[in-house]
Amino acid sequence: MVETQTDRRLASILAVDVVGYSRMISADEAGTLAAVRSARREILDPSLDTHGGRVFKTTGDGLLAEFSSAVDALRCAIDVQTRMASHAGDLNYHIGVNVGDVVFEDGDVFGDGVNIAARLETVADPGGIAISGATHEYTAGRIDAEFTDGGIRELKNIDRAVQVWLWSPNTTREAENIPPTLPDLPSIVVLPFDNMSGDPGQEYIADGVAEALTAALSRIRAFFVIARNSAFAYKGRATNVQEIGRDLGVAYVLEGSVQQAVSDCASRSSWSRHRPVRISGPRNTTVLWKIFSTSRTGAPNRWLAQCNRRFYWPRSNAFAASRHRT
């Protein structure tokens, strides 16, 4: 028996559908069909041609297209939705884009890669785009567009959860105009500490102190603590704490510096405070501690444990710290 070889490839699949099509058809069948044909002729088909998309399946209100490039597929999706936003009428698309392994057979395309794209399209906002985590990885740094993390979703008839990223024409503008909502917990970010030793090679120790503080605070369940990666985006930037608080949606910002001091009498190193470590809030700045000194072996963990015991944090965004002499 001769086995037929399956034509299997990695492809980018774009799924597009009209938002509320059944309702629109029920209200105005002739007008809706005319609007769908107009949008397809004037916007969708020209964009697919420009970006190298090939339509392999159509429905009354949408289509599926395959691209050899994830970047081209996503550029096509953004182009279509941007142009649709200024298109006359009430017609809106939602679009899903996925990169995955698919099967080509008799001009059609099958497989999980297609199914996920079709399900992502239902997740997208009206006028928006939903893409998979794989698509986001392939296009990162190559598309001039801002996507927001839509979380890990369970999609209908897909046997695994899918990471979703979302885009809409108003994403950036809305993000600029709407301030972050503070959680109902003490919220804080630990900024990267300044390295005051004068030796760039010691930068990792300053970073380590900030990371250790972040980890220690995160272990307290009553806290909302900004992740290390978000905090370190401000490393080396001259940004005031009020702006950082607004950007990250936290009420308090912890900042500080470290400096290495080497004794002439011994080869042991210690770390001493060069300036106070401060927490800045909406009304004032609180000095948490002024000086600490530790030996090289194991002391940072002991010091952090002492900090956890010494400071009391009420369950609100207006917390206080009781200071102790070290």
GUKOLNU-38397 format. One record per residue (C-alpha): residue number from 0; residue in three letters; x, y, z. Coordinates in Angstrom, 2 decimals, always signed. Layout:
<k: NUM | r: ALA | c1: X | c2: Y | c3: Z>
...
END
This chain:
<k: 0 | r: MET | c1: +0.00 | c2: +0.00 | c3: +0.00>
<k: 1 | r: VAL | c1: +1.40 | c2: +3.42 | c3: -0.97>
<k: 2 | r: GLU | c1: +0.95 | c2: +6.13 | c3: +1.64>
<k: 3 | r: THR | c1: -0.07 | c2: +9.57 | c3: +0.44>
<k: 4 | r: GLN | c1: +2.33 | c2: +12.22 | c3: +1.70>
<k: 5 | r: THR | c1: +0.59 | c2: +15.05 | c3: +3.56>
<k: 6 | r: ASP | c1: +1.50 | c2: +18.59 | c3: +2.55>
<k: 7 | r: ARG | c1: +2.09 | c2: +20.04 | c3: +6.00>
<k: 8 | r: ARG | c1: +3.56 | c2: +23.52 | c3: +6.52>
<k: 9 | r: LEU | c1: +3.92 | c2: +26.31 | c3: +9.04>
<k: 10 | r: ALA | c1: +1.59 | c2: +29.12 | c3: +7.98>
<k: 11 | r: SER | c1: -0.03 | c2: +32.27 | c3: +9.30>
<k: 12 | r: ILE | c1: -3.82 | c2: +32.16 | c3: +9.25>
<k: 13 | r: LEU | c1: -6.06 | c2: +35.23 | c3: +9.29>
<k: 14 | r: ALA | c1: -9.74 | c2: +34.84 | c3: +10.20>
<k: 15 | r: VAL | c1: -12.13 | c2: +37.75 | c3: +9.71>
<k: 16 | r: ASP | c1: -15.82 | c2: +38.01 | c3: +10.49>
<k: 17 | r: VAL | c1: -18.50 | c2: +40.72 | c3: +10.65>
<k: 18 | r: VAL | c1: -19.55 | c2: +41.72 | c3: +14.17>
<k: 19 | r: GLY | c1: -23.26 | c2: +41.10 | c3: +14.82>
<k: 20 | r: TYR | c1: -23.93 | c2: +39.84 | c3: +11.31>
<k: 21 | r: SER | c1: -27.06 | c2: +37.83 | c3: +12.15>
<k: 22 | r: ARG | c1: -28.64 | c2: +40.76 | c3: +13.99>
<k: 23 | r: MET | c1: -27.83 | c2: +43.13 | c3: +11.14>
<k: 24 | r: ILE | c1: -29.26 | c2: +40.74 | c3: +8.53>
<k: 25 | r: SER | c1: -32.44 | c2: +40.43 | c3: +10.57>
<k: 26 | r: ALA | c1: -32.82 | c2: +44.20 | c3: +10.82>
<k: 27 | r: ASP | c1: -31.84 | c2: +45.12 | c3: +7.23>
<k: 28 | r: GLU | c1: -30.92 | c2: +42.27 | c3: +4.93>
<k: 29 | r: ALA | c1: -30.38 | c2: +44.25 | c3: +1.71>
<k: 30 | r: GLY | c1: -28.45 | c2: +47.05 | c3: +3.40>
<k: 31 | r: THR | c1: -26.24 | c2: +44.63 | c3: +5.32>
<k: 32 | r: LEU | c1: -25.34 | c2: +42.56 | c3: +2.26>
<k: 33 | r: ALA | c1: -24.51 | c2: +45.72 | c3: +0.32>
<k: 34 | r: ALA | c1: -22.29 | c2: +46.98 | c3: +3.17>
<k: 35 | r: VAL | c1: -20.46 | c2: +43.62 | c3: +3.42>
<k: 36 | r: ARG | c1: -19.80 | c2: +43.53 | c3: -0.32>
<k: 37 | r: SER | c1: -18.59 | c2: +47.15 | c3: -0.28>
<k: 38 | r: ALA | c1: -16.16 | c2: +46.58 | c3: +2.60>
<k: 39 | r: ARG | c1: -14.84 | c2: +43.41 | c3: +0.97>
<k: 40 | r: ARG | c1: -14.34 | c2: +45.12 | c3: -2.39>
<k: 41 | r: GLU | c1: -12.89 | c2: +48.41 | c3: -1.14>
<k: 42 | r: ILE | c1: -10.85 | c2: +47.36 | c3: +1.92>
<k: 43 | r: LEU | c1: -10.47 | c2: +43.65 | c3: +2.60>
<k: 44 | r: ASP | c1: -9.56 | c2: +42.26 | c3: -0.83>
<k: 45 | r: PRO | c1: -7.10 | c2: +45.08 | c3: -1.74>
<k: 46 | r: SER | c1: -5.30 | c2: +44.67 | c3: +1.61>
<k: 47 | r: LEU | c1: -5.05 | c2: +40.89 | c3: +1.19>
<k: 48 | r: ASP | c1: -3.56 | c2: +41.38 | c3: -2.29>
<k: 49 | r: THR | c1: -1.07 | c2: +43.96 | c3: -1.03>
<k: 50 | r: HIS | c1: +0.19 | c2: +41.77 | c3: +1.81>
<k: 51 | r: GLY | c1: +0.28 | c2: +38.45 | c3: -0.01>
<k: 52 | r: GLY | c1: -2.74 | c2: +36.78 | c3: +1.53>
<k: 53 | r: ARG | c1: -4.55 | c2: +33.90 | c3: -0.19>
<k: 54 | r: VAL | c1: -8.22 | c2: +33.34 | c3: +0.60>
<k: 55 | r: PHE | c1: -8.98 | c2: +29.63 | c3: +0.96>
<k: 56 | r: LYS | c1: -12.45 | c2: +29.75 | c3: +2.52>
<k: 57 | r: THR | c1: -15.32 | c2: +32.25 | c3: +2.53>
<k: 58 | r: THR | c1: -18.55 | c2: +32.51 | c3: +4.47>
<k: 59 | r: GLY | c1: -21.45 | c2: +34.90 | c3: +4.14>
<k: 60 | r: ASP | c1: -19.86 | c2: +37.43 | c3: +6.49>
<k: 61 | r: GLY | c1: -16.17 | c2: +36.53 | c3: +6.58>
<k: 62 | r: LEU | c1: -13.22 | c2: +34.56 | c3: +5.27>
<k: 63 | r: LEU | c1: -10.07 | c2: +32.64 | c3: +6.09>
<k: 64 | r: ALA | c1: -6.75 | c2: +33.51 | c3: +4.43>
<k: 65 | r: GLU | c1: -3.25 | c2: +32.09 | c3: +4.67>
<k: 66 | r: PHE | c1: +0.06 | c2: +33.95 | c3: +4.56>
<k: 67 | r: SER | c1: +3.62 | c2: +32.71 | c3: +4.32>
<k: 68 | r: SER | c1: +4.70 | c2: +35.44 | c3: +6.75>
<k: 69 | r: ALA | c1: +3.29 | c2: +36.24 | c3: +10.21>
<k: 70 | r: VAL | c1: +4.41 | c2: +39.86 | c3: +9.81>
<k: 71 | r: ASP | c1: +2.48 | c2: +40.20 | c3: +6.54>
<k: 72 | r: ALA | c1: -0.63 | c2: +38.62 | c3: +8.06>
<k: 73 | r: LEU | c1: -0.58 | c2: +40.98 | c3: +11.03>
<k: 74 | r: ARG | c1: +0.14 | c2: +44.04 | c3: +8.89>
<k: 75 | r: CYS | c1: -2.84 | c2: +43.10 | c3: +6.73>
<k: 76 | r: ALA | c1: -5.08 | c2: +42.76 | c3: +9.80>
<k: 77 | r: ILE | c1: -4.02 | c2: +46.14 | c3: +11.20>
<k: 78 | r: ASP | c1: -4.42 | c2: +47.79 | c3: +7.80>
<k: 79 | r: VAL | c1: -7.94 | c2: +46.43 | c3: +7.40>
<k: 80 | r: GLN | c1: -9.08 | c2: +47.47 | c3: +10.86>
<k: 81 | r: THR | c1: -7.49 | c2: +50.91 | c3: +10.63>
<k: 82 | r: ARG | c1: -9.24 | c2: +51.59 | c3: +7.34>
<k: 83 | r: MET | c1: -12.52 | c2: +50.13 | c3: +8.59>
<k: 84 | r: ALA | c1: -12.47 | c2: +52.56 | c3: +11.52>
<k: 85 | r: SER | c1: -12.88 | c2: +55.46 | c3: +9.07>
<k: 86 | r: HIS | c1: -15.16 | c2: +53.58 | c3: +6.68>
<k: 87 | r: ALA | c1: -18.70 | c2: +54.89 | c3: +6.37>
<k: 88 | r: GLY | c1: -21.41 | c2: +52.78 | c3: +7.97>
<k: 89 | r: ASP | c1: -21.90 | c2: +50.63 | c3: +11.07>
<k: 90 | r: LEU | c1: -20.04 | c2: +47.57 | c3: +9.80>
<k: 91 | r: ASN | c1: -17.24 | c2: +46.25 | c3: +12.01>
<k: 92 | r: TYR | c1: -14.86 | c2: +43.32 | c3: +11.66>
<k: 93 | r: HIS | c1: -13.16 | c2: +41.30 | c3: +14.34>
<k: 94 | r: ILE | c1: -10.00 | c2: +39.49 | c3: +13.25>
<k: 95 | r: GLY | c1: -7.94 | c2: +36.61 | c3: +14.61>
<k: 96 | r: VAL | c1: -4.38 | c2: +35.74 | c3: +13.55>
<k: 97 | r: ASN | c1: -2.48 | c2: +32.57 | c3: +14.42>
<k: 98 | r: VAL | c1: +0.78 | c2: +30.94 | c3: +13.38>
<k: 99 | r: GLY | c1: +0.69 | c2: +27.17 | c3: +13.36>
<k: 100 | r: ASP | c1: +1.19 | c2: +23.87 | c3: +11.61>
<k: 101 | r: VAL | c1: -1.50 | c2: +23.32 | c3: +8.94>
<k: 102 | r: VAL | c1: -2.33 | c2: +20.83 | c3: +6.19>
<k: 103 | r: PHE | c1: -2.77 | c2: +21.92 | c3: +2.55>
<k: 104 | r: GLU | c1: -5.08 | c2: +19.74 | c3: +0.46>
<k: 105 | r: ASP | c1: -6.86 | c2: +20.52 | c3: -2.83>
<k: 106 | r: GLY | c1: -6.56 | c2: +24.26 | c3: -2.34>
<k: 107 | r: ASP | c1: -8.01 | c2: +24.13 | c3: +1.18>
<k: 108 | r: VAL | c1: -6.20 | c2: +24.45 | c3: +4.53>
<k: 109 | r: PHE | c1: -6.95 | c2: +22.38 | c3: +7.64>
<k: 110 | r: GLY | c1: -5.63 | c2: +21.81 | c3: +11.12>
<k: 111 | r: ASP | c1: -5.32 | c2: +23.29 | c3: +14.59>
<k: 112 | r: GLY | c1: -3.62 | c2: +26.38 | c3: +13.22>
<k: 113 | r: VAL | c1: -6.78 | c2: +27.25 | c3: +11.31>
<k: 114 | r: ASN | c1: -9.14 | c2: +26.39 | c3: +14.17>
<k: 115 | r: ILE | c1: -7.26 | c2: +28.56 | c3: +16.66>
<k: 116 | r: ALA | c1: -7.32 | c2: +31.56 | c3: +14.29>
<k: 117 | r: ALA | c1: -11.10 | c2: +31.15 | c3: +13.87>
<k: 118 | r: ARG | c1: -11.59 | c2: +31.02 | c3: +17.65>
<k: 119 | r: LEU | c1: -9.31 | c2: +34.00 | c3: +18.25>
<k: 120 | r: GLU | c1: -11.47 | c2: +36.07 | c3: +15.92>
<k: 121 | r: THR | c1: -14.42 | c2: +35.63 | c3: +18.33>
<k: 122 | r: VAL | c1: -12.26 | c2: +36.91 | c3: +21.22>
<k: 123 | r: ALA | c1: -11.32 | c2: +40.17 | c3: +19.46>
<k: 124 | r: ASP | c1: -13.20 | c2: +43.36 | c3: +20.26>
<k: 125 | r: PRO | c1: -15.35 | c2: +44.93 | c3: +17.53>
<k: 126 | r: GLY | c1: -12.87 | c2: +46.65 | c3: +15.22>
<k: 127 | r: GLY | c1: -10.02 | c2: +44.84 | c3: +16.96>
<k: 128 | r: ILE | c1: -7.57 | c2: +41.99 | c3: +16.50>
<k: 129 | r: ALA | c1: -6.74 | c2: +38.97 | c3: +18.67>
<k: 130 | r: ILE | c1: -3.50 | c2: +37.08 | c3: +18.06>
<k: 131 | r: SER | c1: -1.95 | c2: +34.01 | c3: +19.62>
<k: 132 | r: GLY | c1: +1.21 | c2: +33.98 | c3: +21.71>
<k: 133 | r: ALA | c1: +3.04 | c2: +32.31 | c3: +18.82>
<k: 134 | r: THR | c1: +2.07 | c2: +35.15 | c3: +16.47>
<k: 135 | r: HIS | c1: +3.19 | c2: +37.70 | c3: +19.05>
<k: 136 | r: GLU | c1: +6.60 | c2: +36.04 | c3: +19.32>
<k: 137 | r: TYR | c1: +7.09 | c2: +35.90 | c3: +15.55>
<k: 138 | r: THR | c1: +6.16 | c2: +39.57 | c3: +15.06>
<k: 139 | r: ALA | c1: +7.70 | c2: +41.15 | c3: +18.18>
<k: 140 | r: GLY | c1: +9.78 | c2: +44.20 | c3: +17.22>
<k: 141 | r: ARG | c1: +8.66 | c2: +44.01 | c3: +13.60>
<k: 142 | r: ILE | c1: +5.23 | c2: +45.62 | c3: +13.87>
<k: 143 | r: ASP | c1: +4.68 | c2: +49.23 | c3: +14.90>
<k: 144 | r: ALA | c1: +1.58 | c2: +48.52 | c3: +16.96>
<k: 145 | r: GLU | c1: +0.81 | c2: +48.08 | c3: +20.64>
<k: 146 | r: PHE | c1: -0.81 | c2: +44.85 | c3: +21.81>
<k: 147 | r: THR | c1: -2.15 | c2: +44.28 | c3: +25.31>
<k: 148 | r: ASP | c1: -1.92 | c2: +40.99 | c3: +27.17>
<k: 149 | r: GLY | c1: -5.30 | c2: +39.28 | c3: +26.98>
<k: 150 | r: GLY | c1: -4.25 | c2: +36.44 | c3: +29.26>
<k: 151 | r: ILE | c1: -4.41 | c2: +32.70 | c3: +28.74>
<k: 152 | r: ARG | c1: -7.81 | c2: +31.70 | c3: +27.36>
<k: 153 | r: GLU | c1: -9.72 | c2: +28.46 | c3: +26.98>
<k: 154 | r: LEU | c1: -11.05 | c2: +28.50 | c3: +23.40>
<k: 155 | r: LYS | c1: -14.01 | c2: +26.46 | c3: +22.22>
<k: 156 | r: ASN | c1: -13.06 | c2: +23.01 | c3: +20.87>
<k: 157 | r: ILE | c1: -9.33 | c2: +23.70 | c3: +21.38>
<k: 158 | r: ASP | c1: -7.78 | c2: +21.13 | c3: +23.72>
<k: 159 | r: ARG | c1: -5.17 | c2: +23.49 | c3: +25.19>
<k: 160 | r: ALA | c1: -5.21 | c2: +27.00 | c3: +26.60>
<k: 161 | r: VAL | c1: -3.95 | c2: +29.74 | c3: +24.29>
<k: 162 | r: GLN | c1: -2.10 | c2: +32.94 | c3: +25.19>
<k: 163 | r: VAL | c1: -4.00 | c2: +35.88 | c3: +23.67>
<k: 164 | r: TRP | c1: -2.81 | c2: +39.38 | c3: +22.74>
<k: 165 | r: LEU | c1: -5.29 | c2: +42.12 | c3: +21.80>
<k: 166 | r: TRP | c1: -5.18 | c2: +45.23 | c3: +19.62>
<k: 167 | r: SER | c1: -7.64 | c2: +47.95 | c3: +18.65>
<k: 168 | r: PRO | c1: -7.24 | c2: +51.31 | c3: +16.87>
<k: 169 | r: ASN | c1: -7.88 | c2: +53.08 | c3: +20.17>
<k: 170 | r: THR | c1: -5.55 | c2: +50.99 | c3: +22.36>
<k: 171 | r: THR | c1: -2.78 | c2: +53.57 | c3: +22.68>
<k: 172 | r: ARG | c1: -5.07 | c2: +56.58 | c3: +23.02>
<k: 173 | r: GLU | c1: -7.19 | c2: +54.90 | c3: +25.70>
<k: 174 | r: ALA | c1: -4.11 | c2: +53.78 | c3: +27.62>
<k: 175 | r: GLU | c1: -2.84 | c2: +57.37 | c3: +27.71>
<k: 176 | r: ASN | c1: -6.12 | c2: +58.88 | c3: +28.88>
<k: 177 | r: ILE | c1: -7.27 | c2: +56.36 | c3: +31.49>
<k: 178 | r: PRO | c1: -5.20 | c2: +56.25 | c3: +34.71>
<k: 179 | r: PRO | c1: -4.41 | c2: +52.77 | c3: +36.11>
<k: 180 | r: THR | c1: -6.80 | c2: +51.52 | c3: +38.79>
<k: 181 | r: LEU | c1: -5.15 | c2: +50.87 | c3: +42.15>
<k: 182 | r: PRO | c1: -5.82 | c2: +47.46 | c3: +43.69>
<k: 183 | r: ASP | c1: -7.48 | c2: +47.21 | c3: +47.10>
<k: 184 | r: LEU | c1: -4.12 | c2: +46.34 | c3: +48.64>
<k: 185 | r: PRO | c1: -0.95 | c2: +48.22 | c3: +49.62>
<k: 186 | r: SER | c1: +0.62 | c2: +48.68 | c3: +46.18>
<k: 187 | r: ILE | c1: +4.34 | c2: +49.25 | c3: +45.73>
<k: 188 | r: VAL | c1: +7.17 | c2: +49.03 | c3: +43.21>
<k: 189 | r: VAL | c1: +10.85 | c2: +48.57 | c3: +44.12>
<k: 190 | r: LEU | c1: +12.91 | c2: +50.58 | c3: +41.65>
<k: 191 | r: PRO | c1: +16.42 | c2: +49.49 | c3: +40.61>
<k: 192 | r: PHE | c1: +18.92 | c2: +50.71 | c3: +43.20>
<k: 193 | r: ASP | c1: +21.66 | c2: +53.12 | c3: +42.14>
<k: 194 | r: ASN | c1: +25.20 | c2: +51.74 | c3: +42.18>
<k: 195 | r: MET | c1: +27.28 | c2: +54.35 | c3: +44.06>
<k: 196 | r: SER | c1: +30.51 | c2: +52.34 | c3: +44.19>
<k: 197 | r: GLY | c1: +31.93 | c2: +53.87 | c3: +41.01>
<k: 198 | r: ASP | c1: +32.57 | c2: +50.41 | c3: +39.63>
<k: 199 | r: PRO | c1: +30.17 | c2: +49.40 | c3: +36.82>
<k: 200 | r: GLY | c1: +31.15 | c2: +45.79 | c3: +37.46>
<k: 201 | r: GLN | c1: +29.33 | c2: +45.98 | c3: +40.81>
<k: 202 | r: GLU | c1: +26.02 | c2: +46.88 | c3: +39.15>
<k: 203 | r: TYR | c1: +24.72 | c2: +43.35 | c3: +39.68>
<k: 204 | r: ILE | c1: +24.85 | c2: +43.78 | c3: +43.47>
<k: 205 | r: ALA | c1: +22.66 | c2: +46.89 | c3: +43.38>
<k: 206 | r: ASP | c1: +20.26 | c2: +45.01 | c3: +41.12>
<k: 207 | r: GLY | c1: +20.35 | c2: +42.04 | c3: +43.48>
<k: 208 | r: VAL | c1: +19.30 | c2: +44.17 | c3: +46.46>
<k: 209 | r: ALA | c1: +16.28 | c2: +45.52 | c3: +44.55>
<k: 210 | r: GLU | c1: +15.35 | c2: +42.02 | c3: +43.35>
<k: 211 | r: ALA | c1: +15.64 | c2: +40.59 | c3: +46.85>
<k: 212 | r: LEU | c1: +13.42 | c2: +43.33 | c3: +48.26>
<k: 213 | r: THR | c1: +10.85 | c2: +42.71 | c3: +45.53>
<k: 214 | r: ALA | c1: +10.87 | c2: +38.99 | c3: +46.31>
<k: 215 | r: ALA | c1: +10.56 | c2: +39.57 | c3: +50.07>
<k: 216 | r: LEU | c1: +7.61 | c2: +41.95 | c3: +49.70>
<k: 217 | r: SER | c1: +5.92 | c2: +39.60 | c3: +47.21>
<k: 218 | r: ARG | c1: +5.84 | c2: +36.87 | c3: +49.84>
<k: 219 | r: ILE | c1: +3.48 | c2: +39.00 | c3: +51.93>
<k: 220 | r: ARG | c1: +0.03 | c2: +38.15 | c3: +50.62>
<k: 221 | r: ALA | c1: -1.49 | c2: +41.49 | c3: +51.65>
<k: 222 | r: PHE | c1: +0.78 | c2: +43.29 | c3: +49.16>
<k: 223 | r: PHE | c1: +0.36 | c2: +44.13 | c3: +45.51>
<k: 224 | r: VAL | c1: +3.98 | c2: +44.25 | c3: +44.25>
<k: 225 | r: ILE | c1: +4.98 | c2: +45.23 | c3: +40.72>
<k: 226 | r: ALA | c1: +7.08 | c2: +42.57 | c3: +39.00>
<k: 227 | r: ARG | c1: +10.83 | c2: +42.97 | c3: +38.64>
<k: 228 | r: ASN | c1: +10.75 | c2: +43.24 | c3: +34.82>
<k: 229 | r: SER | c1: +8.30 | c2: +46.16 | c3: +34.90>
<k: 230 | r: ALA | c1: +10.30 | c2: +47.97 | c3: +37.59>
<k: 231 | r: PHE | c1: +13.64 | c2: +47.53 | c3: +35.82>
<k: 232 | r: ALA | c1: +12.25 | c2: +49.22 | c3: +32.70>
<k: 233 | r: TYR | c1: +12.94 | c2: +52.47 | c3: +34.63>
<k: 234 | r: LYS | c1: +16.60 | c2: +51.66 | c3: +35.26>
<k: 235 | r: GLY | c1: +18.78 | c2: +54.63 | c3: +34.30>
<k: 236 | r: ARG | c1: +15.80 | c2: +56.81 | c3: +33.42>
<k: 237 | r: ALA | c1: +15.32 | c2: +60.26 | c3: +34.96>
<k: 238 | r: THR | c1: +11.64 | c2: +59.87 | c3: +35.84>
<k: 239 | r: ASN | c1: +10.04 | c2: +61.27 | c3: +38.99>
<k: 240 | r: VAL | c1: +8.24 | c2: +58.94 | c3: +41.36>
<k: 241 | r: GLN | c1: +4.84 | c2: +60.53 | c3: +40.76>
<k: 242 | r: GLU | c1: +5.04 | c2: +59.66 | c3: +37.05>
<k: 243 | r: ILE | c1: +6.18 | c2: +56.12 | c3: +37.83>
<k: 244 | r: GLY | c1: +3.32 | c2: +55.67 | c3: +40.28>
<k: 245 | r: ARG | c1: +0.82 | c2: +56.80 | c3: +37.65>
<k: 246 | r: ASP | c1: +2.38 | c2: +54.63 | c3: +34.93>
<k: 247 | r: LEU | c1: +2.39 | c2: +51.44 | c3: +37.00>
<k: 248 | r: GLY | c1: -0.78 | c2: +52.07 | c3: +39.00>
<k: 249 | r: VAL | c1: +0.84 | c2: +51.91 | c3: +42.44>
<k: 250 | r: ALA | c1: +0.53 | c2: +54.20 | c3: +45.45>
<k: 251 | r: TYR | c1: +4.11 | c2: +53.83 | c3: +46.70>
<k: 252 | r: VAL | c1: +7.56 | c2: +53.76 | c3: +45.13>
<k: 253 | r: LEU | c1: +10.64 | c2: +52.43 | c3: +46.95>
<k: 254 | r: GLU | c1: +14.02 | c2: +53.73 | c3: +45.80>
<k: 255 | r: GLY | c1: +17.58 | c2: +53.72 | c3: +47.11>
<k: 256 | r: SER | c1: +21.27 | c2: +53.12 | c3: +46.42>
<k: 257 | r: VAL | c1: +24.14 | c2: +50.96 | c3: +47.61>
<k: 258 | r: GLN | c1: +27.89 | c2: +51.51 | c3: +47.90>
<k: 259 | r: GLN | c1: +30.63 | c2: +49.01 | c3: +48.55>
<k: 260 | r: ALA | c1: +33.00 | c2: +49.73 | c3: +51.41>
<k: 261 | r: VAL | c1: +36.26 | c2: +47.73 | c3: +51.65>
<k: 262 | r: SER | c1: +38.11 | c2: +47.71 | c3: +54.96>
<k: 263 | r: ASP | c1: +41.88 | c2: +48.38 | c3: +54.94>
<k: 264 | r: CYS | c1: +42.34 | c2: +45.91 | c3: +57.75>
<k: 265 | r: ALA | c1: +40.58 | c2: +42.93 | c3: +56.19>
<k: 266 | r: SER | c1: +39.64 | c2: +41.62 | c3: +52.81>
<k: 267 | r: ARG | c1: +35.96 | c2: +41.28 | c3: +53.74>
<k: 268 | r: SER | c1: +33.45 | c2: +43.45 | c3: +51.90>
<k: 269 | r: SER | c1: +30.33 | c2: +45.02 | c3: +53.30>
<k: 270 | r: TRP | c1: +27.54 | c2: +47.11 | c3: +51.87>
<k: 271 | r: SER | c1: +26.54 | c2: +50.37 | c3: +53.55>
<k: 272 | r: ARG | c1: +23.81 | c2: +52.86 | c3: +52.83>
<k: 273 | r: HIS | c1: +25.00 | c2: +55.87 | c3: +50.83>
<k: 274 | r: ARG | c1: +21.70 | c2: +57.70 | c3: +51.19>
<k: 275 | r: PRO | c1: +18.35 | c2: +56.82 | c3: +52.85>
<k: 276 | r: VAL | c1: +16.07 | c2: +54.27 | c3: +51.27>
<k: 277 | r: ARG | c1: +12.76 | c2: +56.02 | c3: +50.79>
<k: 278 | r: ILE | c1: +9.16 | c2: +55.14 | c3: +50.09>
<k: 279 | r: SER | c1: +7.35 | c2: +57.91 | c3: +48.24>
<k: 280 | r: GLY | c1: +3.58 | c2: +58.10 | c3: +48.39>
<k: 281 | r: PRO | c1: +0.88 | c2: +60.53 | c3: +47.31>
<k: 282 | r: ARG | c1: +1.27 | c2: +62.77 | c3: +50.39>
<k: 283 | r: ASN | c1: +4.81 | c2: +62.42 | c3: +51.67>
<k: 284 | r: THR | c1: +8.09 | c2: +60.52 | c3: +51.63>
<k: 285 | r: THR | c1: +8.92 | c2: +58.09 | c3: +54.43>
<k: 286 | r: VAL | c1: +12.50 | c2: +57.14 | c3: +55.30>
<k: 287 | r: LEU | c1: +12.45 | c2: +53.42 | c3: +55.98>
<k: 288 | r: TRP | c1: +16.05 | c2: +53.02 | c3: +57.10>
<k: 289 | r: LYS | c1: +19.24 | c2: +55.00 | c3: +56.79>
<k: 290 | r: ILE | c1: +22.12 | c2: +52.57 | c3: +57.15>
<k: 291 | r: PHE | c1: +22.57 | c2: +48.86 | c3: +57.05>
<k: 292 | r: SER | c1: +25.80 | c2: +46.90 | c3: +56.89>
<k: 293 | r: THR | c1: +26.15 | c2: +43.18 | c3: +56.24>
<k: 294 | r: SER | c1: +28.93 | c2: +40.71 | c3: +55.83>
<k: 295 | r: ARG | c1: +29.34 | c2: +38.99 | c3: +52.47>
<k: 296 | r: THR | c1: +28.12 | c2: +35.55 | c3: +53.54>
<k: 297 | r: GLY | c1: +24.39 | c2: +35.07 | c3: +53.73>
<k: 298 | r: ALA | c1: +23.61 | c2: +38.42 | c3: +55.34>
<k: 299 | r: PRO | c1: +21.15 | c2: +39.87 | c3: +52.78>
<k: 300 | r: ASN | c1: +18.59 | c2: +37.16 | c3: +53.53>
<k: 301 | r: ARG | c1: +18.96 | c2: +37.71 | c3: +57.29>
<k: 302 | r: TRP | c1: +18.57 | c2: +41.47 | c3: +56.79>
<k: 303 | r: LEU | c1: +15.43 | c2: +41.00 | c3: +54.69>
<k: 304 | r: ALA | c1: +13.98 | c2: +38.72 | c3: +57.36>
<k: 305 | r: GLN | c1: +14.60 | c2: +41.47 | c3: +59.93>
<k: 306 | r: CYS | c1: +12.85 | c2: +43.99 | c3: +57.69>
<k: 307 | r: ASN | c1: +9.81 | c2: +41.72 | c3: +57.42>
<k: 308 | r: ARG | c1: +9.60 | c2: +41.53 | c3: +61.20>
<k: 309 | r: ARG | c1: +10.20 | c2: +45.22 | c3: +61.85>
<k: 310 | r: PHE | c1: +7.73 | c2: +46.87 | c3: +59.50>
<k: 311 | r: TYR | c1: +3.96 | c2: +46.83 | c3: +59.76>
<k: 312 | r: TRP | c1: +1.88 | c2: +47.37 | c3: +56.62>
<k: 313 | r: PRO | c1: -1.86 | c2: +48.04 | c3: +57.08>
<k: 314 | r: ARG | c1: -4.26 | c2: +46.55 | c3: +54.49>
<k: 315 | r: SER | c1: -4.79 | c2: +49.71 | c3: +52.46>
<k: 316 | r: ASN | c1: -2.94 | c2: +52.07 | c3: +50.17>
<k: 317 | r: ALA | c1: -2.30 | c2: +54.45 | c3: +53.05>
<k: 318 | r: PHE | c1: +0.20 | c2: +52.39 | c3: +55.01>
<k: 319 | r: ALA | c1: +2.90 | c2: +53.42 | c3: +57.50>
<k: 320 | r: ALA | c1: +6.23 | c2: +52.00 | c3: +58.59>
<k: 321 | r: SER | c1: +7.56 | c2: +51.90 | c3: +62.13>
<k: 322 | r: ARG | c1: +11.28 | c2: +52.66 | c3: +62.10>
<k: 323 | r: HIS | c1: +13.86 | c2: +50.91 | c3: +64.25>
<k: 324 | r: ARG | c1: +17.50 | c2: +51.59 | c3: +64.82>
<k: 325 | r: THR | c1: +19.80 | c2: +49.08 | c3: +63.05>
END
